[in-house]
Amino acid sequence: MRRLLRWALIGVVGLVAVSLLWAALYRVVPPPVTPLMLIRAIGGSGLSRDWEPLDRISPALVEAVIASEDSGFCGHGGFDWAAIEDAFEENEDGKRLRGGSTISQQTAKNAFLWPDRSWARKGAEAWFTLLIEQLWSKRRILEVYLNIIEWDDGVYGAEAAARHHFGKSAAALTRREAALLAVVLPNPRDWSPTRPGPYVARRAGVIERRMALVRRDGLADCVR
């Protein structure tokens, strides 16, 4: 039993050390690939992705993503506890699943982990969220997020998405285009920013109005 416990402790320490080094590396080095990219590629999807620093991505997209995904991004430490509580309440008794993930959590999940809804993966996501909140700046978190998030089948990151959907660079996106890209993030393989259905078009209008509030209230100041 003592030997088993010793090996278990060694394993835990090893995992912690590897995760710390991994997160520290991605603080300065762009993630070359993510688990989701590999899974999609094995499944037959292509891989279109061009890394761009945050200052070469339209500020409108920054505002749109914060407005749509996580308006408290600059103020929290990685978790929006009110949103998590609301999600748990709405997910009870077989109700339709609702997410409560922040941009930090989504970045941790996409950069380091596999797509799954198990408690093990959720626990690992929480751990990596804590790590990047401590080791990275908010600007770095958003930069990585915007460069690895999926925006269509085989399309990852703002630059590839802008060119795929609108035929322009991420730096040239308009406010409307940015809002449309932000709206489809929850379901990028089924929703289209260039052929928006009624819900996507209506929701993009809401996001455009919220973008003005993000700018007015300084909700994106931590990444300026």
N, C-alpha and C positions, 0 to 999 in steps of 0.2 A: 504493500500500500504506500509506504514511504517513497519507494522508487517511482511508483506511478505518479504520486503527487509532485515529486521532483521534476519528472519529465513534463508533466502538465505545466508546472511553473516556468520551466525553460521554454516551452512552446509559447506561452502567453507573453513572456518577456521578448521572445524573438519576433512575434507578430507585432507587438507594440513598437519595437525598434525599427522593423521594416516599414511600418506605416508612417512613422515619424520621418524617416529618411525619404520615403516616397513623396510625402507631402512637402517636405523641405525642398526637394528637387524641383517639383512643379511650381514652386514659388518663383523660380527664375527661368525654368525651361518649359516651353510649350509641350503639353502632353502629345506625344507622337501619334497615339491612337487610344481609343477608349474601348472598354469591353463591349459596349453596344455596337460600335463600329465593326468590331470583329465578328460579333454574332450576326449582324445584318449581312456582312460580306460572305460569311459561310453559307448564309441562306440564299445567296444569289444577288443581293443588292450591290450596286456599285459603291464607290467611295469618292465623293466630290467634297473637297475641303481645302480652304486656303486660309492660313492663320494671318490675322491682321491685328496690330496693336490697337488698344482702345481709342487712341487719338486719331485713328484712321477709320473709325466707324462713326456713322452719323450720330450726333447727340440726340437726334429725334428717336433713334432706335433705343438708346439708353433710357430715355424718358418713357417710351412706350412699354418697354419690358418691365420697368419698375412699376409703372401705372397698372399694368395688367397682372403681373405675377407676384409682386411683393412691395407694396408701397412703404412698408416699414423697414426696408432693407438697410438703410443707413443707421437706423436706430436700435436694431436688435443685435444680439450676440450669436445669431445663427438660427434661432428658433422663434417662431411667433406663437406663443403659448395660447393666446386667445383663439387663433385660427385652428390650432391643434385640438383644443377642447371642442370647438364647434364641429370639427370634422368627426371626432369620436361620437358626438351626440347624433349627428346625421347618419353615421354609418351603423348605428345600432339597429337591431331587429330587422336585418336584411334590407335596409334602405339603400338607395343608390349611393355608391361610394363617392366620397368627396375628399379631395386632397387638402392638406394644410401645409404643404412644403414651401419653405422660403427659397429664394435664389441660392443661398448658401447650401441648403440641403440638396437642391437639384444639382448644383455644381459638384458636391461631394459624391452624389450617386453616379452622375455621368462620368466623372473623371476617373473614379476608382473602382466602381462596383458594377455588378451585373443587374439587369432589370428583373426584379422579383418583388413580391409583396410579402415575403416571409418575415418573421420576427428577427431572424438572424441577420438578414440583409438590412432591415430597419435599424438594428442595433449597430451594425457596421457603419451605416449612413450617419447615425448620430455621432459616432466616434470621429469619423473623418470630417464631419461638419465642425466639431469642436477644434480639431487640428487646424483646418484651414482658417477658421476665425482667429486663431491664435498666431499662426505662422504667416498668413498672407494679409495684405491690406484689402480693404473693401474694393478698391479699384482693381486689384489683381483677381479677386473672386469674380467680379462681373466680367472682366476681360476673358478669363478662362471660360466662363459660362457662355458668353456670346460666340466663342470660337469652337465649342464642341457640341452645342445643343443641336438636336436633329430638327431639320426644317422641311424635309420631304424624304422620300425613300432614297437613301444613299447620299443625301445632301446634309452637310454638317457645317455649322458656323455661319456667321452673318455675311461674310464675303461670298461664299458659295451660294447662300440663299438669295442674296440680292441679285447675283448674276443669273442664277437659275430662274428666278421668278420674274425679275424686272429688267434683266439685261443691262445692269449697271453695277457699279461698285457699291460696297456698303457705305462708303463715305458720301455717296450722292443720293441716298434714300430721302424721299420727301416724308413729311409728317404722316400723310395718309398711308403711304407704303409701309412705313415703320409700324403704324398701328395695325395694319393688316397682318404683317409678319408676327407681331406680338400675339394677336388674337388666336392664330392657328397653333401656337406652341403646345397646348394640351393635346392636340390630335393632328400632328403635322402630316401624317400619311393619308388622312382622309379629307382634311379641310384644305382649301386652296386660297392663298391670298390674291391670286390673279383671277380666279373664277369664284368669287365669294358667294355663298348662298345667303339667304335673308338673315340668318342668325349671325354669320360672320360679318356681313356688311353692317348690320345694326350694332353689333358689339364693337366694331372698329370705330364707329362714331362715338361710342361711350368712351373708349380708350383715348381718342383724340382730345376729348374734353378733360379727361383726367390728366393727360400730359401737361396741360396748361397749369393744373394744380401742382403737379410735381415740380414744375419750373418755379411757380410762384412761391411755394412753401419750402423750397430748397431741399426736396426729398431725394435729389440726386447729387447733392453737394459733396458727399463723401467720395465720389468717383471723379470729380472735376480735376 
